[in-house]
Amino acid sequence: MAKPQDSDPPPGAAELAEQHPRRRPRRKTVATLGIMALGGVLAVGFQATAGTSNAASSHTSISVSTESDPEEDHAEDLVKEGRQTFRFDTFGDQDFWGGTLHLNQAIAGSANGGVGPGVSPKTALAVGLKVDVEALPTSIKDALAAGQVDLNDPKVTLALLKLNSVVGVKGFFDSAGSLKSVGIECALCHSTVDDSFAPGIGKRLDGWANRDLNVGAIVSLSPNLQPVANLLHTNVPTVKRVLGAWGPGKFDAELFLDGKGFRPDGKTAATLIPPAFGLLGVNLHTFEGWGSVPYWNAFVATLEMHGKGTFYDKRLDNAKQFPIAAENRFGHTRAPVDLVSPKLPALHEYQLALAAPKPPKGSFDATAAARGKNLFMGKATCSTCHVPPTFTEPGHNLHRGSEIGIGNFQADRAPTHMYRTTPLKGLWSHQKGGFYHDGRYANLAAVVRHYNNTFKLGLTAAQQQDLVQYLKSL
């Protein structure tokens, strides 16, 4: 595990317990009493030790002795380690984003030793980057609240990077304080913030899909996209056209495998960024069900983030389906020093600990949702595939596009040639960008209407609305 940086916010036991309710606080041989603030940052209390008295203290000594549970201790340690990896580990990918593409130079700008105008906080927020308010010192928060920070100055962005406060992005600085490289982390795409301080600035929400993030626009800032063009056997203007078509909340994980930037209808081949929560008990990950959660973690960390890892999948040797991957033997990747594989067990545990968020109070009609639940389990036949409580099939949860009334283009970009039955919990939190893998249905009403027509369910307009309210309640 990478050692936490001085600026990394320490995970708190209370926060971890809340995110992973099946974990109980570790039992100690000494009882610690106190009041813990959310996140484990502040603690007030006293520690009572057996057989000790203190005349200057009015507290009563308490002796508690229980045996530690090794399984619980191990699980708790894994969640903490995985949380650190998810939030702060680059797996060495700064050698690609900074060393090869020189993205750090574009962020810094010519006034700060880089190139071009630089990336100001205003620009960063506009392309969907988020700021962790808990990583900011009080002085900075006060200055922001008072409007005393120039959000058009790239130098402020560098200051935020030094504080390790930009979610999913890590800056590497030399002794003179210049940004020498930059790396990305899992949290870049699969975390957002609650906007509690300001739009784009708040407390982290791990596992949430960042549907504001314009990955294509960010990558396009790189001064040196020629290596990407070379890989895809094209030119830089074409690469920028492909990246520019993605838009907010989308990413194309298959581009570096098959080189397909656009669908046959001319629209981008990128898919929506999925949430990383609510996967406990779910068999396959991603829209096309390529593999398990740890499979996709290894795939993304090594082949997409360009970290230094090991990844094996000889299915990528199929040159007809994956010409780019087969040519470069991406299915047989092995870094001299593997910075990914040792992190996979704990990262997996933390992701499984991320429960789907409950819908806000008043965000759905409870009476209509109750009627919708009956439809979901009965006439609408939704639960045939979306089996509670995981809301996907236990077992082999894959289907051809023809089974769900859509084409097979995206499924055919995967080894499975199928689509996964998507888990439904927490749907309310990722409505931005639409539904299905490519956002083709703008809202839940359109999804229900599609199934009603495809399967000839005979649902009335009122029943369809009831079903939508139930989906919002999950």
Contacts in CASP RR format, 6 or more apart in sequence:
PFRMAT RR
TARGET T0000
AUTHOR 0000-0000-0000
METHOD contacts of the structure
MODEL  1
MAKPQDSDPPPGAAELAEQHPRRRPRRKTVATLGIMALGGVLAVGFQATA
GTSNAASSHTSISVSTESDPEEDHAEDLVKEGRQTFRFDTFGDQDFWGGT
LHLNQAIAGSANGGVGPGVSPKTALAVGLKVDVEALPTSIKDALAAGQVD
LNDPKVTLALLKLNSVVGVKGFFDSAGSLKSVGIECALCHSTVDDSFAPG
IGKRLDGWANRDLNVGAIVSLSPNLQPVANLLHTNVPTVKRVLGAWGPGK
FDAELFLDGKGFRPDGKTAATLIPPAFGLLGVNLHTFEGWGSVPYWNAFV
ATLEMHGKGTFYDKRLDNAKQFPIAAENRFGHTRAPVDLVSPKLPALHEY
QLALAAPKPPKGSFDATAAARGKNLFMGKATCSTCHVPPTFTEPGHNLHR
GSEIGIGNFQADRAPTHMYRTTPLKGLWSHQKGGFYHDGRYANLAAVVRH
YNNTFKLGLTAAQQQDLVQYLKSL
1 81 0 8 1.000
1 82 0 8 1.000
1 84 0 8 1.000
1 85 0 8 1.000
1 342 0 8 1.000
1 343 0 8 1.000
1 346 0 8 1.000
2 84 0 8 1.000
2 85 0 8 1.000
2 88 0 8 1.000
2 89 0 8 1.000
4 10 0 8 1.000
4 84 0 8 1.000
4 88 0 8 1.000
5 88 0 8 1.000
5 164 0 8 1.000
7 135 0 8 1.000
7 162 0 8 1.000
7 163 0 8 1.000
7 164 0 8 1.000
7 165 0 8 1.000
8 84 0 8 1.000
8 87 0 8 1.000
8 88 0 8 1.000
8 164 0 8 1.000
9 39 0 8 1.000
9 41 0 8 1.000
9 132 0 8 1.000
9 134 0 8 1.000
9 135 0 8 1.000
10 40 0 8 1.000
10 41 0 8 1.000
11 39 0 8 1.000
11 40 0 8 1.000
11 80 0 8 1.000
11 83 0 8 1.000
11 84 0 8 1.000
12 36 0 8 1.000
12 39 0 8 1.000
12 40 0 8 1.000
12 41 0 8 1.000
13 25 0 8 1.000
13 26 0 8 1.000
13 36 0 8 1.000
13 40 0 8 1.000
14 36 0 8 1.000
14 38 0 8 1.000
14 39 0 8 1.000
14 40 0 8 1.000
15 38 0 8 1.000
15 39 0 8 1.000
15 40 0 8 1.000
16 23 0 8 1.000
16 76 0 8 1.000
16 79 0 8 1.000
16 80 0 8 1.000
16 83 0 8 1.000
16 353 0 8 1.000
17 23 0 8 1.000
17 24 0 8 1.000
17 25 0 8 1.000
19 79 0 8 1.000
19 206 0 8 1.000
19 353 0 8 1.000
19 354 0 8 1.000
19 355 0 8 1.000
20 79 0 8 1.000
20 353 0 8 1.000
20 355 0 8 1.000
21 355 0 8 1.000
23 72 0 8 1.000
23 75 0 8 1.000
23 76 0 8 1.000
23 79 0 8 1.000
23 353 0 8 1.000
24 72 0 8 1.000
26 68 0 8 1.000
26 72 0 8 1.000
26 73 0 8 1.000
26 76 0 8 1.000
27 66 0 8 1.000
27 67 0 8 1.000
27 68 0 8 1.000
27 69 0 8 1.000
27 72 0 8 1.000
28 64 0 8 1.000
28 66 0 8 1.000
28 68 0 8 1.000
29 64 0 8 1.000
29 65 0 8 1.000
29 66 0 8 1.000
30 47 0 8 1.000
30 48 0 8 1.000
30 49 0 8 1.000
30 50 0 8 1.000
30 64 0 8 1.000
31 47 0 8 1.000
31 48 0 8 1.000
31 62 0 8 1.000
31 63 0 8 1.000
31 64 0 8 1.000
32 45 0 8 1.000
32 47 0 8 1.000
33 45 0 8 1.000
33 46 0 8 1.000
33 47 0 8 1.000
33 48 0 8 1.000
33 62 0 8 1.000
34 43 0 8 1.000
34 44 0 8 1.000
34 45 0 8 1.000
34 46 0 8 1.000
35 43 0 8 1.000
35 44 0 8 1.000
35 45 0 8 1.000
36 42 0 8 1.000
36 43 0 8 1.000
37 43 0 8 1.000
39 134 0 8 1.000
41 134 0 8 1.000
46 57 0 8 1.000
46 59 0 8 1.000
48 59 0 8 1.000
48 60 0 8 1.000
48 61 0 8 1.000
48 62 0 8 1.000
48 63 0 8 1.000
49 61 0 8 1.000
49 63 0 8 1.000
50 61 0 8 1.000
50 63 0 8 1.000
50 65 0 8 1.000
51 61 0 8 1.000
51 63 0 8 1.000
52 61 0 8 1.000
53 61 0 8 1.000
75 349 0 8 1.000
78 345 0 8 1.000
78 346 0 8 1.000
78 349 0 8 1.000
78 350 0 8 1.000
79 346 0 8 1.000
79 349 0 8 1.000
79 350 0 8 1.000
79 353 0 8 1.000
81 346 0 8 1.000
81 350 0 8 1.000
82 343 0 8 1.000
82 346 0 8 1.000
82 347 0 8 1.000
82 349 0 8 1.000
82 350 0 8 1.000
83 206 0 8 1.000
83 350 0 8 1.000
85 186 0 8 1.000
85 343 0 8 1.000
85 346 0 8 1.000
85 347 0 8 1.000
85 350 0 8 1.000
86 185 0 8 1.000
86 186 0 8 1.000
86 187 0 8 1.000
86 190 0 8 1.000
86 191 0 8 1.000
86 206 0 8 1.000
86 347 0 8 1.000
86 350 0 8 1.000
86 351 0 8 1.000
87 168 0 8 1.000
87 185 0 8 1.000
87 186 0 8 1.000
87 187 0 8 1.000
87 191 0 8 1.000
87 204 0 8 1.000
87 206 0 8 1.000
88 164 0 8 1.000
88 170 0 8 1.000
88 185 0 8 1.000
88 187 0 8 1.000
89 185 0 8 1.000
89 186 0 8 1.000
89 343 0 8 1.000
90 170 0 8 1.000
90 183 0 8 1.000
90 184 0 8 1.000
90 185 0 8 1.000
90 305 0 8 1.000
90 307 0 8 1.000
91 301 0 8 1.000
91 302 0 8 1.000
91 305 0 8 1.000
91 307 0 8 1.000
91 308 0 8 1.000
91 309 0 8 1.000
91 339 0 8 1.000
91 340 0 8 1.000
91 343 0 8 1.000
92 183 0 8 1.000
92 307 0 8 1.000
92 308 0 8 1.000
92 339 0 8 1.000
93 183 0 8 1.000
93 184 0 8 1.000
93 301 0 8 1.000
93 305 0 8 1.000
93 306 0 8 1.000
93 307 0 8 1.000
93 308 0 8 1.000
94 170 0 8 1.000
94 171 0 8 1.000
94 172 0 8 1.000
94 181 0 8 1.000
94 182 0 8 1.000
94 183 0 8 1.000
95 181 0 8 1.000
95 306 0 8 1.000
95 307 0 8 1.000
95 308 0 8 1.000
96 306 0 8 1.000
96 307 0 8 1.000
97 103 0 8 1.000
97 104 0 8 1.000
97 181 0 8 1.000
97 182 0 8 1.000
97 183 0 8 1.000
97 184 0 8 1.000
97 222 0 8 1.000
97 306 0 8 1.000
98 104 0 8 1.000
98 105 0 8 1.000
98 181 0 8 1.000
98 182 0 8 1.000
98 183 0 8 1.000
99 181 0 8 1.000
100 224 0 8 1.000
100 227 0 8 1.000
101 219 0 8 1.000
101 222 0 8 1.000
101 223 0 8 1.000
101 224 0 8 1.000
101 225 0 8 1.000
101 227 0 8 1.000
101 228 0 8 1.000
102 115 0 8 1.000
102 222 0 8 1.000
102 223 0 8 1.000
102 224 0 8 1.000
103 182 0 8 1.000
103 218 0 8 1.000
103 219 0 8 1.000
103 221 0 8 1.000
103 222 0 8 1.000
103 223 0 8 1.000
104 114 0 8 1.000
104 171 0 8 1.000
104 172 0 8 1.000
104 179 0 8 1.000
104 180 0 8 1.000
104 181 0 8 1.000
104 182 0 8 1.000
105 113 0 8 1.000
105 114 0 8 1.000
105 115 0 8 1.000
105 223 0 8 1.000
106 114 0 8 1.000
106 115 0 8 1.000
106 116 0 8 1.000
106 118 0 8 1.000
106 119 0 8 1.000
106 221 0 8 1.000
106 222 0 8 1.000
106 223 0 8 1.000
107 118 0 8 1.000
107 119 0 8 1.000
107 154 0 8 1.000
107 157 0 8 1.000
107 158 0 8 1.000
107 161 0 8 1.000
107 179 0 8 1.000
107 182 0 8 1.000
107 221 0 8 1.000
108 114 0 8 1.000
108 118 0 8 1.000
108 154 0 8 1.000
108 158 0 8 1.000
108 178 0 8 1.000
108 179 0 8 1.000
109 115 0 8 1.000
109 116 0 8 1.000
109 117 0 8 1.000
109 118 0 8 1.000
109 119 0 8 1.000
109 154 0 8 1.000
110 116 0 8 1.000
110 117 0 8 1.000
110 118 0 8 1.000
111 118 0 8 1.000
111 154 0 8 1.000
111 155 0 8 1.000
112 118 0 8 1.000
112 154 0 8 1.000
112 155 0 8 1.000
112 158 0 8 1.000
112 178 0 8 1.000
112 179 0 8 1.000
113 178 0 8 1.000
114 179 0 8 1.000
115 223 0 8 1.000
117 154 0 8 1.000
118 154 0 8 1.000
118 157 0 8 1.000
119 154 0 8 1.000
119 157 0 8 1.000
119 221 0 8 1.000
120 151 0 8 1.000
120 152 0 8 1.000
120 153 0 8 1.000
120 154 0 8 1.000
120 156 0 8 1.000
120 157 0 8 1.000
121 131 0 8 1.000
121 149 0 8 1.000
121 151 0 8 1.000
121 152 0 8 1.000
121 153 0 8 1.000
121 156 0 8 1.000
121 157 0 8 1.000
121 160 0 8 1.000
122 151 0 8 1.000
122 152 0 8 1.000
124 157 0 8 1.000
124 166 0 8 1.000
125 131 0 8 1.000
125 151 0 8 1.000
125 199 0 8 1.000
125 200 0 8 1.000
125 201 0 8 1.000
127 213 0 8 1.000
127 214 0 8 1.000
127 217 0 8 1.000
127 218 0 8 1.000
128 200 0 8 1.000
128 210 0 8 1.000
128 212 0 8 1.000
128 213 0 8 1.000
128 214 0 8 1.000
128 248 0 8 1.000
129 166 0 8 1.000
129 167 0 8 1.000
129 169 0 8 1.000
129 213 0 8 1.000
129 218 0 8 1.000
130 166 0 8 1.000
130 167 0 8 1.000
130 191 0 8 1.000
130 192 0 8 1.000
130 193 0 8 1.000
130 200 0 8 1.000
130 201 0 8 1.000
130 202 0 8 1.000
130 210 0 8 1.000
130 212 0 8 1.000
131 160 0 8 1.000
131 165 0 8 1.000
131 166 0 8 1.000
131 167 0 8 1.000
131 193 0 8 1.000
131 200 0 8 1.000
131 201 0 8 1.000
131 202 0 8 1.000
132 165 0 8 1.000
132 166 0 8 1.000
132 167 0 8 1.000
132 193 0 8 1.000
132 202 0 8 1.000
132 203 0 8 1.000
132 204 0 8 1.000
133 141 0 8 1.000
133 165 0 8 1.000
133 193 0 8 1.000
133 196 0 8 1.000
133 197 0 8 1.000
133 201 0 8 1.000
133 202 0 8 1.000
133 203 0 8 1.000
134 202 0 8 1.000
134 203 0 8 1.000
134 204 0 8 1.000
135 163 0 8 1.000
135 164 0 8 1.000
135 165 0 8 1.000
136 144 0 8 1.000
136 163 0 8 1.000
136 165 0 8 1.000
137 163 0 8 1.000
140 149 0 8 1.000
140 163 0 8 1.000
141 197 0 8 1.000
143 149 0 8 1.000
144 197 0 8 1.000
144 198 0 8 1.000
144 201 0 8 1.000
145 197 0 8 1.000
149 156 0 8 1.000
150 156 0 8 1.000
157 166 0 8 1.000
158 179 0 8 1.000
160 166 0 8 1.000
161 169 0 8 1.000
161 170 0 8 1.000
161 171 0 8 1.000
161 173 0 8 1.000
161 179 0 8 1.000
161 182 0 8 1.000
162 171 0 8 1.000
162 173 0 8 1.000
162 177 0 8 1.000
164 170 0 8 1.000
167 187 0 8 1.000
167 188 0 8 1.000
167 191 0 8 1.000
167 192 0 8 1.000
167 193 0 8 1.000
167 204 0 8 1.000
168 184 0 8 1.000
168 185 0 8 1.000
168 186 0 8 1.000
168 187 0 8 1.000
168 188 0 8 1.000
168 191 0 8 1.000
169 182 0 8 1.000
169 183 0 8 1.000
169 184 0 8 1.000
169 185 0 8 1.000
169 188 0 8 1.000
170 182 0 8 1.000
170 183 0 8 1.000
170 184 0 8 1.000
170 185 0 8 1.000
171 179 0 8 1.000
171 181 0 8 1.000
171 182 0 8 1.000
171 183 0 8 1.000
172 179 0 8 1.000
172 180 0 8 1.000
172 181 0 8 1.000
172 182 0 8 1.000
172 183 0 8 1.000
173 179 0 8 1.000
173 180 0 8 1.000
174 180 0 8 1.000
184 305 0 8 1.000
186 276 0 8 1.000
186 297 0 8 1.000
186 300 0 8 1.000
186 301 0 8 1.000
186 305 0 8 1.000
186 347 0 8 1.000
187 204 0 8 1.000
187 206 0 8 1.000
188 210 0 8 1.000
188 213 0 8 1.000
189 209 0 8 1.000
189 210 0 8 1.000
189 213 0 8 1.000
189 215 0 8 1.000
189 251 0 8 1.000
189 273 0 8 1.000
190 206 0 8 1.000
190 207 0 8 1.000
190 208 0 8 1.000
190 209 0 8 1.000
190 210 0 8 1.000
190 273 0 8 1.000
190 275 0 8 1.000
190 276 0 8 1.000
191 204 0 8 1.000
191 205 0 8 1.000
191 206 0 8 1.000
191 207 0 8 1.000
191 208 0 8 1.000
191 210 0 8 1.000
192 200 0 8 1.000
192 204 0 8 1.000
192 205 0 8 1.000
192 208 0 8 1.000
192 209 0 8 1.000
192 210 0 8 1.000
192 212 0 8 1.000
193 200 0 8 1.000
193 201 0 8 1.000
193 202 0 8 1.000
193 203 0 8 1.000
193 204 0 8 1.000
193 205 0 8 1.000
194 202 0 8 1.000
194 203 0 8 1.000
194 205 0 8 1.000
195 201 0 8 1.000
195 202 0 8 1.000
196 202 0 8 1.000
196 203 0 8 1.000
200 212 0 8 1.000
205 357 0 8 1.000
206 276 0 8 1.000
206 277 0 8 1.000
206 354 0 8 1.000
207 275 0 8 1.000
207 276 0 8 1.000
207 277 0 8 1.000
207 351 0 8 1.000
207 354 0 8 1.000
208 275 0 8 1.000
208 277 0 8 1.000
208 357 0 8 1.000
208 429 0 8 1.000
208 430 0 8 1.000
209 249 0 8 1.000
209 272 0 8 1.000
209 273 0 8 1.000
209 274 0 8 1.000
209 275 0 8 1.000
209 276 0 8 1.000
209 429 0 8 1.000
209 430 0 8 1.000
210 249 0 8 1.000
210 273 0 8 1.000
211 248 0 8 1.000
211 249 0 8 1.000
211 272 0 8 1.000
211 273 0 8 1.000
211 430 0 8 1.000
211 432 0 8 1.000
211 433 0 8 1.000
212 248 0 8 1.000
212 249 0 8 1.000
212 432 0 8 1.000
213 248 0 8 1.000
213 249 0 8 1.000
213 273 0 8 1.000
214 246 0 8 1.000
214 247 0 8 1.000
214 248 0 8 1.000
214 249 0 8 1.000
215 243 0 8 1.000
215 246 0 8 1.000
215 249 0 8 1.000
215 250 0 8 1.000
215 251 0 8 1.000
215 273 0 8 1.000
216 243 0 8 1.000
216 244 0 8 1.000
216 246 0 8 1.000
216 247 0 8 1.000
216 251 0 8 1.000
217 243 0 8 1.000
217 244 0 8 1.000
217 246 0 8 1.000
217 247 0 8 1.000
219 225 0 8 1.000
219 243 0 8 1.000
220 240 0 8 1.000
220 243 0 8 1.000
220 244 0 8 1.000
225 236 0 8 1.000
225 239 0 8 1.000
225 240 0 8 1.000
226 236 0 8 1.000
228 236 0 8 1.000
228 239 0 8 1.000
229 235 0 8 1.000
229 236 0 8 1.000
229 238 0 8 1.000
229 239 0 8 1.000
231 256 0 8 1.000
231 324 0 8 1.000
231 328 0 8 1.000
232 238 0 8 1.000
232 239 0 8 1.000
232 255 0 8 1.000
232 256 0 8 1.000
232 259 0 8 1.000
232 324 0 8 1.000
242 252 0 8 1.000
242 255 0 8 1.000
242 261 0 8 1.000
242 262 0 8 1.000
242 268 0 8 1.000
245 261 0 8 1.000
245 262 0 8 1.000
245 267 0 8 1.000
245 268 0 8 1.000
245 270 0 8 1.000
246 252 0 8 1.000
246 268 0 8 1.000
246 270 0 8 1.000
247 268 0 8 1.000
247 270 0 8 1.000
248 433 0 8 1.000
249 272 0 8 1.000
249 273 0 8 1.000
249 432 0 8 1.000
249 433 0 8 1.000
250 268 0 8 1.000
250 270 0 8 1.000
250 271 0 8 1.000
250 272 0 8 1.000
250 273 0 8 1.000
251 270 0 8 1.000
251 271 0 8 1.000
251 273 0 8 1.000
252 261 0 8 1.000
252 268 0 8 1.000
252 269 0 8 1.000
252 270 0 8 1.000
252 271 0 8 1.000
253 271 0 8 1.000
253 286 0 8 1.000
253 299 0 8 1.000
253 300 0 8 1.000
253 304 0 8 1.000
254 260 0 8 1.000
254 269 0 8 1.000
254 413 0 8 1.000
254 414 0 8 1.000
255 261 0 8 1.000
255 269 0 8 1.000
255 270 0 8 1.000
256 303 0 8 1.000
256 304 0 8 1.000
256 324 0 8 1.000
256 325 0 8 1.000
256 330 0 8 1.000
257 303 0 8 1.000
257 316 0 8 1.000
257 322 0 8 1.000
257 324 0 8 1.000
257 325 0 8 1.000
257 330 0 8 1.000
257 413 0 8 1.000
258 321 0 8 1.000
258 322 0 8 1.000
258 323 0 8 1.000
258 324 0 8 1.000
258 325 0 8 1.000
258 413 0 8 1.000
259 323 0 8 1.000
259 324 0 8 1.000
260 269 0 8 1.000
260 413 0 8 1.000
261 268 0 8 1.000
261 269 0 8 1.000
261 270 0 8 1.000
262 268 0 8 1.000
262 269 0 8 1.000
263 269 0 8 1.000
263 409 0 8 1.000
264 409 0 8 1.000
267 438 0 8 1.000
269 409 0 8 1.000
269 410 0 8 1.000
269 413 0 8 1.000
270 438 0 8 1.000
271 287 0 8 1.000
271 410 0 8 1.000
271 437 0 8 1.000
271 438 0 8 1.000
272 430 0 8 1.000
272 433 0 8 1.000
272 434 0 8 1.000
272 437 0 8 1.000
272 438 0 8 1.000
272 439 0 8 1.000
274 286 0 8 1.000
274 287 0 8 1.000
274 422 0 8 1.000
274 430 0 8 1.000
275 356 0 8 1.000
275 426 0 8 1.000
275 429 0 8 1.000
275 430 0 8 1.000
276 351 0 8 1.000
276 354 0 8 1.000
277 351 0 8 1.000
277 354 0 8 1.000
277 355 0 8 1.000
277 356 0 8 1.000
277 357 0 8 1.000
277 426 0 8 1.000
278 354 0 8 1.000
278 355 0 8 1.000
278 356 0 8 1.000
278 423 0 8 1.000
278 425 0 8 1.000
278 426 0 8 1.000
279 285 0 8 1.000
279 293 0 8 1.000
279 351 0 8 1.000
279 352 0 8 1.000
279 354 0 8 1.000
279 423 0 8 1.000
280 352 0 8 1.000
280 353 0 8 1.000
280 355 0 8 1.000
280 390 0 8 1.000
281 352 0 8 1.000
281 390 0 8 1.000
282 390 0 8 1.000
282 392 0 8 1.000
282 397 0 8 1.000
282 423 0 8 1.000
283 292 0 8 1.000
283 392 0 8 1.000
283 393 0 8 1.000
283 394 0 8 1.000
283 395 0 8 1.000
283 396 0 8 1.000
283 397 0 8 1.000
284 290 0 8 1.000
284 291 0 8 1.000
284 292 0 8 1.000
284 397 0 8 1.000
284 398 0 8 1.000
284 420 0 8 1.000
285 291 0 8 1.000
285 292 0 8 1.000
285 293 0 8 1.000
285 295 0 8 1.000
285 296 0 8 1.000
285 420 0 8 1.000
286 296 0 8 1.000
286 414 0 8 1.000
286 420 0 8 1.000
287 410 0 8 1.000
287 419 0 8 1.000
287 420 0 8 1.000
287 422 0 8 1.000
287 437 0 8 1.000
288 410 0 8 1.000
288 411 0 8 1.000
288 413 0 8 1.000
288 414 0 8 1.000
288 416 0 8 1.000
288 418 0 8 1.000
288 419 0 8 1.000
288 420 0 8 1.000
288 437 0 8 1.000
289 397 0 8 1.000
289 398 0 8 1.000
289 414 0 8 1.000
289 416 0 8 1.000
289 418 0 8 1.000
289 419 0 8 1.000
289 420 0 8 1.000
290 296 0 8 1.000
290 299 0 8 1.000
290 414 0 8 1.000
290 415 0 8 1.000
290 416 0 8 1.000
293 348 0 8 1.000
293 351 0 8 1.000
293 352 0 8 1.000
294 344 0 8 1.000
294 345 0 8 1.000
294 347 0 8 1.000
294 348 0 8 1.000
297 344 0 8 1.000
297 347 0 8 1.000
297 348 0 8 1.000
297 351 0 8 1.000
298 309 0 8 1.000
298 310 0 8 1.000
298 311 0 8 1.000
298 340 0 8 1.000
298 341 0 8 1.000
298 344 0 8 1.000
299 311 0 8 1.000
299 313 0 8 1.000
301 307 0 8 1.000
301 309 0 8 1.000
301 340 0 8 1.000
301 343 0 8 1.000
302 308 0 8 1.000
302 309 0 8 1.000
302 310 0 8 1.000
302 311 0 8 1.000
302 333 0 8 1.000
302 335 0 8 1.000
302 340 0 8 1.000
303 311 0 8 1.000
303 330 0 8 1.000
303 333 0 8 1.000
307 335 0 8 1.000
307 339 0 8 1.000
307 340 0 8 1.000
308 335 0 8 1.000
308 336 0 8 1.000
308 337 0 8 1.000
308 338 0 8 1.000
308 339 0 8 1.000
308 340 0 8 1.000
309 333 0 8 1.000
309 334 0 8 1.000
309 335 0 8 1.000
309 338 0 8 1.000
309 339 0 8 1.000
309 340 0 8 1.000
309 341 0 8 1.000
310 333 0 8 1.000
310 334 0 8 1.000
310 335 0 8 1.000
310 338 0 8 1.000
310 340 0 8 1.000
310 341 0 8 1.000
311 330 0 8 1.000
311 331 0 8 1.000
311 333 0 8 1.000
311 340 0 8 1.000
312 331 0 8 1.000
312 332 0 8 1.000
312 333 0 8 1.000
313 331 0 8 1.000
313 415 0 8 1.000
314 331 0 8 1.000
314 332 0 8 1.000
315 322 0 8 1.000
315 331 0 8 1.000
315 415 0 8 1.000
316 322 0 8 1.000
316 325 0 8 1.000
316 326 0 8 1.000
316 330 0 8 1.000
316 331 0 8 1.000
316 415 0 8 1.000
317 325 0 8 1.000
317 326 0 8 1.000
317 329 0 8 1.000
317 331 0 8 1.000
318 326 0 8 1.000
318 415 0 8 1.000
319 326 0 8 1.000
319 327 0 8 1.000
321 412 0 8 1.000
321 413 0 8 1.000
321 415 0 8 1.000
322 330 0 8 1.000
324 330 0 8 1.000
325 331 0 8 1.000
356 423 0 8 1.000
356 425 0 8 1.000
356 426 0 8 1.000
356 429 0 8 1.000
356 474 0 8 1.000
357 426 0 8 1.000
357 429 0 8 1.000
358 426 0 8 1.000
359 426 0 8 1.000
359 428 0 8 1.000
359 472 0 8 1.000
359 473 0 8 1.000
359 474 0 8 1.000
360 428 0 8 1.000
363 428 0 8 1.000
363 472 0 8 1.000
364 428 0 8 1.000
364 469 0 8 1.000
364 472 0 8 1.000
364 473 0 8 1.000
365 469 0 8 1.000
366 473 0 8 1.000
368 465 0 8 1.000
368 466 0 8 1.000
368 469 0 8 1.000
368 470 0 8 1.000
369 466 0 8 1.000
369 469 0 8 1.000
369 470 0 8 1.000
369 472 0 8 1.000
369 473 0 8 1.000
370 470 0 8 1.000
371 463 0 8 1.000
371 466 0 8 1.000
371 470 0 8 1.000
372 380 0 8 1.000
372 463 0 8 1.000
372 466 0 8 1.000
372 467 0 8 1.000
372 469 0 8 1.000
372 470 0 8 1.000
373 470 0 8 1.000
373 473 0 8 1.000
375 382 0 8 1.000
375 459 0 8 1.000
375 463 0 8 1.000
375 466 0 8 1.000
375 467 0 8 1.000
375 470 0 8 1.000
376 382 0 8 1.000
376 383 0 8 1.000
376 386 0 8 1.000
376 467 0 8 1.000
376 470 0 8 1.000
376 471 0 8 1.000
377 383 0 8 1.000
379 457 0 8 1.000
379 458 0 8 1.000
379 459 0 8 1.000
379 463 0 8 1.000
380 451 0 8 1.000
380 452 0 8 1.000
380 457 0 8 1.000
380 459 0 8 1.000
380 463 0 8 1.000
380 467 0 8 1.000
381 455 0 8 1.000
381 457 0 8 1.000
382 451 0 8 1.000
382 467 0 8 1.000
385 392 0 8 1.000
385 393 0 8 1.000
385 397 0 8 1.000
385 399 0 8 1.000
385 421 0 8 1.000
386 392 0 8 1.000
386 421 0 8 1.000
386 423 0 8 1.000
386 424 0 8 1.000
387 393 0 8 1.000
387 394 0 8 1.000
390 423 0 8 1.000
391 423 0 8 1.000
391 424 0 8 1.000
391 425 0 8 1.000
391 474 0 8 1.000
392 420 0 8 1.000
392 421 0 8 1.000
392 422 0 8 1.000
392 423 0 8 1.000
392 424 0 8 1.000
393 421 0 8 1.000
397 420 0 8 1.000
397 421 0 8 1.000
398 416 0 8 1.000
398 418 0 8 1.000
398 419 0 8 1.000
398 420 0 8 1.000
398 421 0 8 1.000
399 418 0 8 1.000
399 419 0 8 1.000
399 421 0 8 1.000
400 408 0 8 1.000
400 411 0 8 1.000
400 417 0 8 1.000
400 418 0 8 1.000
400 419 0 8 1.000
401 407 0 8 1.000
401 408 0 8 1.000
401 411 0 8 1.000
401 418 0 8 1.000
401 419 0 8 1.000
402 408 0 8 1.000
404 419 0 8 1.000
404 454 0 8 1.000
405 450 0 8 1.000
405 454 0 8 1.000
406 419 0 8 1.000
406 436 0 8 1.000
406 440 0 8 1.000
408 417 0 8 1.000
410 419 0 8 1.000
410 437 0 8 1.000
410 438 0 8 1.000
411 417 0 8 1.000
411 418 0 8 1.000
411 419 0 8 1.000
419 437 0 8 1.000
424 471 0 8 1.000
424 474 0 8 1.000
425 474 0 8 1.000
426 474 0 8 1.000
427 444 0 8 1.000
427 471 0 8 1.000
427 472 0 8 1.000
427 474 0 8 1.000
428 472 0 8 1.000
428 474 0 8 1.000
431 443 0 8 1.000
431 444 0 8 1.000
433 439 0 8 1.000
433 442 0 8 1.000
434 440 0 8 1.000
434 441 0 8 1.000
434 442 0 8 1.000
434 443 0 8 1.000
435 441 0 8 1.000
435 442 0 8 1.000
435 443 0 8 1.000
435 444 0 8 1.000
435 446 0 8 1.000
435 447 0 8 1.000
436 447 0 8 1.000
441 447 0 8 1.000
441 450 0 8 1.000
444 468 0 8 1.000
444 471 0 8 1.000
444 472 0 8 1.000
445 464 0 8 1.000
445 465 0 8 1.000
445 468 0 8 1.000
448 459 0 8 1.000
448 464 0 8 1.000
448 467 0 8 1.000
448 468 0 8 1.000
448 471 0 8 1.000
449 464 0 8 1.000
451 457 0 8 1.000
452 458 0 8 1.000
452 459 0 8 1.000
452 464 0 8 1.000
459 467 0 8 1.000
END
